[in-house]
Amino acid sequence: MLTSLVLTLTAEADAVLPAQLGRAHYAETLALIRRHDPALAAQIHASDGPKPLTCSGLLGAPAARQSFTVHSGRQYAVRITSLTPALSELLMATLATQPPSHWTLHGHSFAVCAVASQPEEHPWAGAATYEALAAAQLLQPAQLPRQVTLEFASPTAFRSAGMTVPVPLPDLVFGSLVERWNHFSPITLSPEMRRYGAERVALSRYRLESQAVGQKDQGLRIGAVGQATYTALGGDRYWLALLQMLSDFARYSGVGVQTATGMGQARRVGR
């Protein structure tokens, strides 16, 4: 099961907080998981590979700044996604079904007002299964579109050839998505999707800007935010189906590096 939950929070006092709260949100989420399933929390934290969750910063926060002020009584939102059944069930039970009264980010307490789990409740929320995402495209009798548009709501970057690449090129985007899919899904897709992205998918339109993300070593990692449209220049129905389903999967998996701590928040738009 795939889950995307959006928590609506109300600040209980004025405070100046770092603009990038992804690490603080990940720490609070991991603490919640640890209280209910210590073994799962330890497994997630110790994993060197892709993590089965993403944690956003405050949605809509001015990431280009170093800090910003939250105001008492004003509402904000954060998002958590899960890529595995066990984690999704835990998050649904502890957040969607019985939300906590408070959520702490960087030592500042917020009251939890609501938790959205469906897109009609919040555009970034949602729930699906790998099987449903695959069936919606692979079993679709109609002709599949050749274009998809993705929104990158937080800085998105990739590791390639030992370097950080701050541009969402087709092979990097769809290579990242297929690797995460194959790591967690019971349905295996062709890893050649990365090569298909490089050879047969064009970055046909974009509106992107670069933003810096602070690192634990006081360094900076540059990522892209904005929208990008990808157009398949060829390929049979299987590859077009993968292009579509992986674009839908981006809502849950995130794209690129450091998705557990706020980077790479992405979703398909303009459908």
NORDAVEN-V995912 format. One record per residue. RES is the residue in three letters. SS is DSSP state (h for helix, s for strand, l for the rest). PHI is phi in whole degrees, 0 to 359 (NA if undefined). NEAR is the number of other ideal C-beta (glycine too) atoms within 12 Angstrom. Layout:
RES&SS&PHI&NEAR ; RES&SS&PHI&NEAR
This chain:
MET&l&NA&29 ; LEU&s&251&40 ; THR&s&224&39 ; SER&s&232&45 ; LEU&s&250&45 ; VAL&s&243&41 ; LEU&s&263&44 ; THR&s&270&28 ; LEU&s&241&37 ; THR&s&245&24 ; ALA&s&295&30 ; GLU&l&265&24 ; ALA&l&198&18 ; ASP&l&294&14 ; ALA&s&199&24 ; VAL&s&262&17 ; LEU&s&238&31 ; PRO&s&300&28 ; ALA&l&295&29 ; GLN&l&259&39 ; LEU&l&251&42 ; GLY&h&300&44 ; ARG&h&293&25 ; ALA&h&294&29 ; HIS&h&292&42 ; TYR&h&299&34 ; ALA&h&296&25 ; GLU&h&292&34 ; THR&h&294&44 ; LEU&h&296&33 ; ALA&h&296&23 ; LEU&h&298&34 ; ILE&h&298&36 ; ARG&h&297&20 ; ARG&h&295&16 ; HIS&h&256&23 ; ASP&l&208&22 ; PRO&h&302&16 ; ALA&h&294&15 ; LEU&h&294&30 ; ALA&h&298&26 ; ALA&h&296&13 ; GLN&h&296&21 ; ILE&h&296&34 ; HIS&h&293&22 ; ALA&h&276&12 ; SER&l&295&20 ; ASP&l&270&9 ; GLY&l&270&15 ; PRO&l&301&29 ; LYS&l&270&35 ; PRO&l&277&38 ; LEU&s&211&44 ; THR&s&234&48 ; CYS&s&227&45 ; SER&l&277&47 ; GLY&l&277&43 ; LEU&l&294&42 ; LEU&l&297&32 ; GLY&l&83&24 ; ALA&l&292&35 ; PRO&l&285&21 ; ALA&l&296&35 ; ALA&l&290&19 ; ARG&l&268&18 ; GLN&l&279&17 ; SER&s&208&20 ; PHE&s&206&26 ; THR&s&258&20 ; VAL&s&264&32 ; HIS&l&247&18 ; SER&l&305&17 ; GLY&l&86&15 ; ARG&l&272&22 ; GLN&s&266&24 ; TYR&s&225&36 ; ALA&s&214&37 ; VAL&s&227&44 ; ARG&s&230&46 ; ILE&s&231&49 ; THR&s&237&47 ; SER&s&229&42 ; LEU&l&246&41 ; THR&l&229&32 ; PRO&h&300&22 ; ALA&h&297&24 ; LEU&h&290&38 ; SER&h&299&33 ; GLU&h&297&22 ; LEU&h&295&34 ; LEU&h&293&45 ; MET&h&297&27 ; ALA&h&290&24 ; THR&h&265&30 ; LEU&h&241&38 ; ALA&h&286&29 ; THR&h&280&14 ; GLN&l&229&15 ; PRO&l&297&27 ; PRO&l&291&26 ; SER&l&282&17 ; HIS&s&223&19 ; TRP&s&221&38 ; THR&s&250&27 ; LEU&s&233&38 ; HIS&l&55&28 ; GLY&l&79&15 ; HIS&s&253&31 ; SER&s&271&22 ; PHE&s&241&37 ; ALA&s&276&24 ; VAL&s&275&32 ; CYS&s&266&25 ; ALA&s&199&22 ; VAL&s&229&32 ; ALA&s&263&29 ; SER&l&237&32 ; GLN&l&231&19 ; PRO&l&298&21 ; GLU&l&288&11 ; GLU&l&270&20 ; HIS&l&200&26 ; PRO&l&298&22 ; TRP&l&263&36 ; ALA&l&275&35 ; GLY&s&169&34 ; ALA&s&209&28 ; ALA&s&196&30 ; THR&l&234&26 ; TYR&h&299&32 ; GLU&h&297&18 ; ALA&h&292&21 ; LEU&h&297&36 ; ALA&h&292&27 ; ALA&h&297&18 ; ALA&h&299&22 ; GLN&h&251&32 ; LEU&h&291&24 ; LEU&l&257&15 ; GLN&l&287&18 ; PRO&l&286&11 ; ALA&l&284&12 ; GLN&l&293&11 ; LEU&l&272&25 ; PRO&l&293&22 ; ARG&l&258&24 ; GLN&s&238&26 ; VAL&s&219&42 ; THR&s&239&29 ; LEU&s&246&47 ; GLU&s&259&31 ; PHE&s&254&40 ; ALA&s&274&38 ; SER&s&229&46 ; PRO&s&309&45 ; THR&s&238&47 ; ALA&l&216&38 ; PHE&s&222&38 ; ARG&s&260&20 ; SER&s&212&21 ; ALA&l&54&9 ; GLY&l&78&7 ; MET&s&238&14 ; THR&s&270&27 ; VAL&s&250&25 ; PRO&l&267&31 ; VAL&l&236&28 ; PRO&l&281&44 ; LEU&l&289&28 ; PRO&h&306&40 ; ASP&h&293&30 ; LEU&h&287&38 ; VAL&h&296&46 ; PHE&h&281&47 ; GLY&h&292&33 ; SER&h&298&41 ; LEU&h&293&50 ; VAL&h&290&37 ; GLU&h&294&33 ; ARG&h&293&39 ; TRP&h&303&35 ; ASN&h&293&27 ; HIS&h&288&24 ; PHE&h&246&33 ; SER&l&272&31 ; PRO&l&284&17 ; ILE&l&254&23 ; THR&l&270&17 ; LEU&l&256&33 ; SER&l&294&23 ; PRO&l&292&21 ; GLU&l&290&22 ; MET&h&301&39 ; ARG&h&297&30 ; ARG&h&292&19 ; TYR&h&300&33 ; GLY&h&299&37 ; ALA&h&288&21 ; GLU&h&261&18 ; ARG&h&230&25 ; VAL&s&238&39 ; ALA&s&252&25 ; LEU&s&279&30 ; SER&s&268&17 ; ARG&s&202&17 ; TYR&s&203&25 ; ARG&s&219&17 ; LEU&s&231&26 ; GLU&s&221&20 ; SER&s&267&23 ; GLN&s&221&31 ; ALA&s&264&25 ; VAL&s&239&38 ; GLY&s&292&28 ; GLN&l&248&22 ; LYS&l&297&13 ; ASP&l&271&7 ; GLN&l&73&7 ; GLY&l&277&11 ; LEU&s&233&19 ; ARG&s&240&33 ; ILE&s&267&28 ; GLY&s&223&43 ; ALA&s&255&40 ; VAL&s&234&38 ; GLY&s&133&27 ; GLN&s&232&26 ; ALA&s&217&37 ; THR&s&251&29 ; TYR&s&244&39 ; THR&s&236&23 ; ALA&s&285&32 ; LEU&l&268&20 ; GLY&l&182&15 ; GLY&l&111&27 ; ASP&l&279&15 ; ARG&h&298&21 ; TYR&h&299&21 ; TRP&h&290&32 ; LEU&h&295&31 ; ALA&h&297&34 ; LEU&h&296&40 ; LEU&h&301&43 ; GLN&h&289&38 ; MET&h&290&40 ; LEU&h&291&45 ; SER&h&294&44 ; ASP&h&292&34 ; PHE&h&295&47 ; ALA&h&303&46 ; ARG&h&304&42 ; TYR&h&262&47 ; SER&h&270&47 ; GLY&l&73&47 ; VAL&l&224&48 ; GLY&l&87&45 ; VAL&l&266&35 ; GLN&l&55&35 ; THR&h&290&43 ; ALA&h&290&36 ; THR&h&240&35 ; GLY&l&113&46 ; MET&l&278&44 ; GLY&l&68&47 ; GLN&l&292&47 ; ALA&s&217&45 ; ARG&s&201&38 ; ARG&s&282&36 ; VAL&s&226&24 ; GLY&l&70&16 ; ARG&l&281&17
